[in-house]
Amino acid sequence: MHGGVHASWVWSNLQGWFAGRGWSSTALDWFGHGDSAPLPLEDMLRRGIVDVTEEIGIACAASDRRPVLVGHSMGGLAALAYAAAEPDALAALVLLTPGVPSAYAGPPVEVPVDRDALWGPPPPDVARALFYSGVDDAAAARYHRMLQPESPEAVYQATRWTVDLDLTPLRGSAILVVAAEADPLVTVDALTAMASDIGADRILLPAAGHGVILDPGWPDLAARVETWLVAALGEATPSP
């Protein structure tokens, strides 16, 4: 599950890495994003993060076994919402610098949001600081061209921490939470509190920003997630 203003293209690096190790994966586009079904403007304006559980449900239902659900940023919060509602549907949940429910939130991120207009994409320098702070100039320019406008409702929820979820059903589930030390959007303290409350395992990436799936440290992240998955699922690494 990709995050806001992104689409499934953000997973290409990790999907290639995991495919080379024998794992199969599906990266989906939210409705109104990438190659997924477009939405009428009014629907796009009002669509919140939890609404994205509809797409997650479609993808999970198409799997021939209980899947591992991986979400980044807003997509991580949508994945968390789906898992809380359907705790028995997943083999494991991996949350990469995810948004958090209101109970664990820190101070609001005061980005301007007009609730009656699509949000962004932000200017190149702002987008780089938020989403892929560790890449070189050429990669930053390429990524910025691929960003797209986002639902203002989703952006407001993700920056003012207004999503309220009951995570009690997730206690005891196989969950990994990855936090980034230099994340300007989701603090380490917020993710540590949430992970502690639900009994999730944790990884802290020193000096990393929010865009952990695009920044140069992604191969190390992939390896650490795989190590956790093998232990959590009780299975050997798939053979290529």
TITORRO-856123 format. One line per field, with one value per residue (C-alpha): residue number from 0; residue in one letter; x, y, z. Coordinates in steps of 0.2 Angstrom, whole numbers, plus 5000, padded with zeros to 4 digits. Last residue first. Layout:
// residues N
nr: c(NUM,...)
rest: c(A,...)
xx: c(X,...)
yy: c(Y,...)
zz: c(Z,...)
END
This chain:
// residues 240
nr: c(239,238,237,236,235,234,233,232,231,230,229,228,227,226,225,224,223,222,221,220,219,218,217,216,215,214,213,212,211,210,209,208,207,206,205,204,203,202,201,200,199,198,197,196,195,194,193,192,191,190,189,188,187,186,185,184,183,182,181,180,179,178,177,176,175,174,173,172,171,170,169,168,167,166,165,164,163,162,161,160,159,158,157,156,155,154,153,152,151,150,149,148,147,146,145,144,143,142,141,140,139,138,137,136,135,134,133,132,131,130,129,128,127,126,125,124,123,122,121,120,119,118,117,116,115,114,113,112,111,110,109,108,107,106,105,104,103,102,101,100,99,98,97,96,95,94,93,92,91,90,89,88,87,86,85,84,83,82,81,80,79,78,77,76,75,74,73,72,71,70,69,68,67,66,65,64,63,62,61,60,59,58,57,56,55,54,53,52,51,50,49,48,47,46,45,44,43,42,41,40,39,38,37,36,35,34,33,32,31,30,29,28,27,26,25,24,23,22,21,20,19,18,17,16,15,14,13,12,11,10,9,8,7,6,5,4,3,2,1,0)
rest: c(P,S,P,T,A,E,G,L,A,A,V,L,W,T,E,V,R,A,A,L,D,P,W,G,P,D,L,I,V,G,H,G,A,A,P,L,L,I,R,D,A,G,I,D,S,A,M,A,T,L,A,D,V,T,V,L,P,D,A,E,A,A,V,V,L,I,A,S,G,R,L,P,T,L,D,L,D,V,T,W,R,T,A,Q,Y,V,A,E,P,S,E,P,Q,L,M,R,H,Y,R,A,A,A,A,D,D,V,G,S,Y,F,L,A,R,A,V,D,P,P,P,P,G,W,L,A,D,R,D,V,P,V,E,V,P,P,G,A,Y,A,S,P,V,G,P,T,L,L,V,L,A,A,L,A,D,P,E,A,A,A,Y,A,L,A,A,L,G,G,M,S,H,G,V,L,V,P,R,R,D,S,A,A,C,A,I,G,I,E,E,T,V,D,V,I,G,R,R,L,M,D,E,L,P,L,P,A,S,D,G,H,G,F,W,D,L,A,T,S,S,W,G,R,G,A,F,W,G,Q,L,N,S,W,V,W,S,A,H,V,G,G,H,M)
xx: c(5070,5068,5057,5066,5061,5045,5040,5030,5037,5055,5055,5046,5058,5073,5064,5060,5079,5084,5072,5077,5096,5091,5081,5095,5096,5079,5064,5056,5062,5054,5051,5069,5083,5096,5095,5082,5073,5065,5051,5041,5023,5015,4999,5003,5022,5020,5009,5020,5036,5027,5023,5040,5049,5039,5029,5030,5048,5056,5074,5075,5064,5052,5048,5033,5032,5016,5013,4997,4996,4987,4979,4961,4964,4969,4953,4955,4953,4959,4961,4980,4981,4993,4986,4968,4971,4980,4966,4953,4963,4963,4979,4986,5000,5018,5027,5036,5043,5051,5061,5067,5072,5081,5091,5095,5102,5091,5091,5076,5064,5046,5045,5061,5060,5042,5046,5060,5050,5034,5020,5009,4998,4981,4965,4953,4938,4946,4960,4975,4990,5003,5004,5010,5000,5009,5011,4999,4997,4978,4974,4979,4996,5003,5015,5034,5034,5021,5022,5007,5007,4998,4982,4963,4962,4963,4950,4944,4961,4970,4961,4964,4982,4984,4975,4988,5002,4995,4996,5015,5020,5010,5014,5001,5007,4994,4983,4983,4975,4975,4961,4952,4967,4967,4949,4950,4965,4955,4941,4953,4956,4941,4951,4962,4948,4939,4930,4939,4941,4922,4918,4931,4924,4936,4947,4950,4968,4982,4991,4979,4960,4957,4972,4985,4991,5007,5006,5020,5029,5044,5058,5073,5074,5056,5060,5073,5062,5047,5058,5064,5047,5037,5036,5028,5011,5006,5011,5002,4998,5006,5008,5000)
yy: c(4910,4900,4906,4911,4897,4898,4902,4917,4929,4922,4923,4939,4947,4942,4948,4965,4967,4963,4975,4989,4986,4987,5003,5013,5024,5032,5026,5014,5024,5040,5047,5051,5040,5046,5029,5017,5010,4993,4987,4972,4975,4972,4982,4996,4995,4998,5013,5021,5018,5024,5041,5043,5040,5054,5053,5068,5075,5058,5060,5044,5033,5021,5003,4994,4975,4966,4947,4948,4947,4963,4967,4966,4981,4993,5003,5017,5036,5045,5063,5065,5083,5078,5062,5067,5083,5074,5061,5074,5085,5070,5069,5077,5067,5062,5055,5070,5073,5055,5059,5076,5068,5054,5066,5077,5063,5053,5054,5066,5055,5059,5074,5084,5080,5085,5101,5105,5100,5110,5100,5088,5095,5094,5093,5107,5110,5105,5117,5110,5121,5110,5112,5095,5092,5089,5071,5057,5040,5041,5050,5034,5034,5037,5024,5025,5007,4996,4977,4966,4947,4932,4943,4940,4935,4953,4960,4977,4981,4974,4985,5001,4997,4995,5012,5019,5011,5018,5035,5032,5015,4999,4980,4967,4949,4938,4924,4912,4912,4931,4939,4943,4952,4964,4968,4971,4982,4992,4995,4998,5014,5022,5023,5036,5048,5051,5068,5077,5061,5058,5076,5075,5059,5044,5036,5017,5012,5015,5028,5035,5038,5022,5017,5009,4991,4983,4964,4953,4936,4931,4921,4931,4940,4944,4952,4964,4968,4972,4982,4993,4994,4999,5017,5013,5008,5026,5042,5058,5049,5033,5016,5000)
zz: c(4967,4983,4997,5013,5026,5035,5053,5048,5061,5059,5040,5040,5052,5041,5026,5034,5039,5021,5013,5025,5020,5002,5005,5012,4996,4999,4990,5002,5017,5012,5029,5033,5039,5051,5061,5055,5070,5069,5080,5084,5088,5105,5102,5115,5112,5094,5096,5108,5098,5082,5091,5099,5083,5075,5060,5047,5048,5049,5054,5065,5054,5061,5055,5064,5062,5066,5069,5079,5098,5100,5084,5090,5103,5089,5090,5077,5077,5062,5066,5066,5060,5046,5040,5042,5033,5019,5017,5017,5004,4992,4983,4968,4959,4960,4945,4940,4957,4957,4942,4949,4965,4956,4946,4961,4971,4984,5003,5006,4996,5003,5014,5010,4992,4991,4999,4987,4972,4976,4984,4973,4979,4987,4978,4982,4993,5010,5007,5016,5022,5030,5049,5054,5070,5087,5091,5088,5097,5101,5085,5075,5067,5049,5044,5044,5036,5043,5040,5045,5045,5040,5037,5036,5055,5061,5049,5056,5065,5049,5038,5049,5050,5031,5029,5042,5032,5016,5023,5026,5019,5020,5019,5021,5022,5013,5019,5005,4987,4986,4977,4993,4999,4984,4985,5004,5002,4989,5001,5015,5006,5014,5030,5023,5018,5002,5002,4988,4977,4978,4973,4959,4951,4954,4942,4942,4946,4934,4946,4959,4959,4967,4977,4966,4970,4973,4972,4978,4976,4986,4979,4984,4967,4968,4985,4978,4962,4973,4985,4971,4961,4977,4973,4956,4965,4967,4976,4982,4998,5003,4994,5000)
END
